[in-house]
Every structure is written in C-alpha cells, then in structure tokens.
C-alpha cells in the first residue's frame, strides 16, 4: 500500500486530466507512454467499469493503480484545487514558462493567506511548499530540469546575480497583480543539490488590523491600552519569530496614529505601511542600524517611536534614553515570557534602576492554530495527555482533535489566534526590579495577571484548539 509521500505526481502530467475529470472519477495521472495512460484510482472503485468508461473517454488503453480513498482525497485537494477551497487561485503548470508559473504561484499563496513560499531541490526531486497558519504544506513537485529556469527568473526580478550560485543572496520583489500590490522578501541559500529559495510575502496594508480582534482578553486589553496610551516609557512585546509581534505593534500604532502625534519607526523589513507614520527601512550595510536611527529620531521631535527589535546593548541604551526624555517607545524582544524581558534588558547591561524607571508594560505573545471547524472530532479526554506536574485550571471531560479535510488541506487546523500575557509595571513591581527580585509570580497572581498557559488553556477547554497545540505552553508553567 502506497503512502502519500511515496506518490509522485509531476506537474507535466497534470494536464492529462481536467479538474472535473479528476474529481468526478477520483483519479490522478501517474504516467503516459504511447497509447497507455497509467492512473491512480480510489481502491473502493469498481475498476472494471471505470476502465471501460475511461477508455471510451480518452481513446487510450487505461491502466489503474489503486490507493486508499483518503489518500486520493488528499492528493486531489493538493493538485486539483476546487474553486470553493481556494477561490481565484490558478492551477500551476511550469511547461517551460517560468514567468507564468511564478506569478501564479505567488498569487495562489496570497489567496491562501500564506506567509512564505519555499522552493527547494533535492537529489531526485524539486518541490514547492507554502506555509499556511504556521505549518508547511507541500503543493507542487517539479522536474529537475525545470528548476534552474525558475530560480533564474526569481533572481532577475529581485535584482540578484544569476551567475552567483555559491553564496547566499537577499533581494526584494514588488509584486503587482490586478489591484493587488505587495512586497516579497527573497532569500536564496546554496545547498548540497542546488539553491533553495524562500519568498516571504509581506502584507503592506495595516488598515484592517485591529487590537480588538487579535486575541486579547478584556482584562489583558485594558492593561495593554493603559501602557500604550501613556506619554512615555517602553512597551515591549516578546515572543519567537513568527508569533505576530509586528502585527500587534502595528495595531497599536494605528490606534495612536493621529494628526497631533509624530510617529517614527525603524524596521527590518518594513512589513506594513500606514498612512501618517514615518517609516524607515534598516540598512546595516550603510550604517543605518537601529541605534543610529534612534539617535536621529530624537532630533525629529517624535511623540512615539517604534523599533523593530531590541537586539543589542546599544539599541537598548538608545531606547532607554528615548523613554527617559519623554517619548513612548514600542519594540519587540526575544524572551520566553513577559517578565523575562526584565532579565533580558539587565543581561544586556541596562542597570536595574533604569529598567524600573522606563519599562511601563511588558507582553508575551504566541500564535495558536485553531482546529478546522469542518472536520474536528470530539473525544473523551485522558488527563495523561497533560505534561507531568501540570495542574489543569479546570476539568476537561471532552476535547476536540484534528482530523484533516479538503477545507484545511488535511492539516486539521484552519486559522490562528494570538494569546497574550500582559504585565503592567506599577510602583511595586518597579521596586522589585530595582532590588533584583526576579521571582514575583505570587505578586502577578494577586494582580490577576493571566499567563500564556491560562489563556491558551481557555482555547483548548472551549474546543477551539487541541492539547497538542498548547502543550509547549503548559510545559513551561
């Protein structure tokens, strides 16, 4: 019995069947040679009747290879997209036309709300994967002799050196299609079998981002807004790459963006554009670093400054200086928890008394995948699924689990929601920071601060996500 991973369907075979034929007969093309065509079919199908009908339809000798029904459904959804699943997306066939293939691939990824496109080559195959809701999904397989033309096309339109195949390269594409326009960040990495390309799709429009729809609980949102509306100090958001920190910052900037407010940002890269805000793109190669931009910002009469990331001592010192001189500074930092930002700043060499004087709010954020509403299954919950020593906040009798269907590309998940941990720094917590006391869990509990684990557990208890999705957060608490 074949597994889905064992089944290879090349793009140059897809034209043998129309989308309607593939779905109606539940078949997929394997190969065509002379007057023979070999097809994969559903193992539950009456093969004799199907062969007779297909031979009349194609006027060719038909050979069928049976595979499980679930695998047929998954492969059909992968190679012959139904209009109601990905409306407006085009079928991709290279056929020595790299221009159309690339344009259609980017447009399809945009329609599917993908964040990244991965184009990669191995010893025996080349594949295209896209990241949907944080998970990699394989979409297409290419022939190895088609791969170089596609890579060269990407290099040309992103102004990279097509002759350079030994060193990494970074570029940018301004993609236009109809009334849509957005930027794409290009990264090319030489690997053992050729060059791997990653295209990061950047959403230029921040007008539809709203703090109320991101995932804050009412209690956390109130605490967050108190920090964001203060006239000075530092508001820090922590979390790993891809946890939605930039989206939260831009939702905050949209709230603060008024005619009476001068807002400046320094970012790498500029992921969103927002009318009324002065945005600067980081360019380390010419000396335009976060710290250098901040020095100039202080001479630009700012009210609010947004720094893409505090990643070194120099940037941290400039952010502290800006906050001390009466400005509100918004930024991100890489730590595992909201309170961990305090330790991180001190580790960077910032004296505890300056951290206590300037930090007004610290936030931790994660993105949790939501179960697909079309296929999730309800089961009796076994408490052995919790991490050891974890004490659940409430008893869960039944829980929902992922299954996978056409609507979610057989991942079992559809969409994501942010969970937050928000700590407003009041006088008492500022005093603890000055004293170097990092163990303040009891004080946070007294203030009603909801941890990442608690907020993630609520999504699980409400049947919106799975225990596997929130497990890493429960393990940390």
Secondary structure, 3 states (H helix, E strand, C coil): CCCHHHCCCCHHHHHHCCHHHHHHHCEEEEEEECCEEEEEEECCCCHHHHHHHHHHHHCCEEEEEEECHHHHHHHHHHHCCCCCCCCCCCCCCCCCCHHHHHHHHHHHHHHCCCCEEEEEECCCCEEEEEEECCEEEEEEEECHHHHHHHHHHHHHHCCCCCCCCCCCEEEEEEEEECCEEEEEEEEEEEECCEEEEEEEEECCECCCCCHHHCCCCHHHHHHHHHHHCCCCEEEEEECCCCCCHHHHHHHHHHHHCCCCCCEEEEECCCCCECCCCEEEECEHHHCECHHHHHHHHCCCCCCEEEECCCCCHHHHHHHHHHHHCCCEEEEEECCCCCCHHHHHHHHCCCCHHHHHHHEEEEEEEEEEEEECCCCCEEEECCHHHCCCCCCCCCCCCEEEECCCCHHHCCCCEEEEEEEEEEEECCHHHHHHHHCCCCCCHHHHHHCCCCCHHHHHHHHHHCCCCCHHHHHHHHHCC
